[in-house]
Amino acid sequence: MVPRMSLLPLTPDELLSTTRAVRKRLDFDRPVPDDLIRECVQLSMQSPSGSNDPTMQFVVVRDPAKKAAIGEIYQQCFGMYKNWDGVYIGSIDKGSDDANAQQARSAASADYLGERMGDAPALIIACNTGGRADGLPGSMSANIFGNILPAMWSFMLAARARGMGTCWTTLHLFQEQAVADVLGIPFDQVQQACLSPLAFTVGTDFKPAARPDADSIIHWDQW
Ligand SMILES: Cc1cc2nc3c(=O)[nH]c(=O)nc-3n(C[C@H](O)[C@H](O)[C@H](O)COP(=O)(O)O)c2cc1C
């Protein structure tokens, strides 16, 4: 497939290292063309799938009433998460003043999206029709989530390459059934995995984030 929309001049490594969780720099006022979303989904289908059986599906929500309903559910779930000490992004001690200042900025950004999720031009919900993961052993739930998470990340990379921002979120899964009901997703058969806003970004300059050094997380030959 030849992309029709113009791409940002990013090298592969720049794309991989600057695809951030975008919240405050989402342009809520600029519509996102359907064709651009279609291109990102098409590219995401090049991701791997168990048994070469691509069971991933994307729900693209543009309808203002449905976006508002999902935004409200997300906000309620975010409220629960915010009271969860040690899990809420703003309650995690990163061990240094600099890192804690960055964490506080991320928390403020997450709070902002908690209020504005429903205002994004489009919401993307990544799903898998291969069944539900509830209560399954790890070997099987890994297959269910593995059939959608790489595709969703590819979607996000493709979106960034086209000047759009996304933010991986999972909090709505506290009320997954309520979101399924808003969208007519058959809850018993379809596992939702991720909800993301999709919008053009305000500016396109994003930087690599501070992350652990590779040598601190690699186990060569032995854990
Ligand atoms: C499994 C997972 C769940 C996440 N859930 C949320 C969420 O519900 N809400 C949110 O605002 N961000 C969520 N995030 C985004 C993270 O906060 C973000 O990836 C992290 O802070 C790093 O941000 P950065 O890549 O911009 O540096 C989630 C990310 C992952 C991988």
The ligand as an ORCA input file, in Angstrom:
! r2SCAN-3c Opt
* xyz 0 1
  C      -0.530     -0.718     29.521
  C      -0.595      0.794     29.516
  C      -1.676      1.416     30.089
  C      -1.767      2.813     30.084
  N      -2.888      3.402     30.581
  C      -2.995      4.741     30.537
  C      -4.213      5.346     30.930
  O      -5.200      4.674     31.248
  N      -4.284      6.706     30.894
  C      -3.243      7.482     30.451
  O      -3.369      8.714     30.424
  N      -2.085      6.923     30.045
  C      -1.954      5.571     30.074
  N      -0.818      4.979     29.593
  C       0.265      5.829     29.030
  C       1.469      5.912     29.958
  O       1.173      6.783     31.012
  C       2.652      6.412     29.124
  O       2.950      5.439     28.154
  C       3.894      6.626     29.966
  O       3.654      7.626     30.913
  C       5.103      7.023     29.118
  O       4.769      8.184     28.413
  P       5.745      8.732     27.271
  O       5.943      7.650     26.273
  O       5.068      9.917     26.693
  O       7.062      9.057     27.908
  C      -0.719      3.603     29.535
  C       0.357      2.955     28.937
  C       0.413      1.577     28.903
  C       1.568      0.895     28.199
*
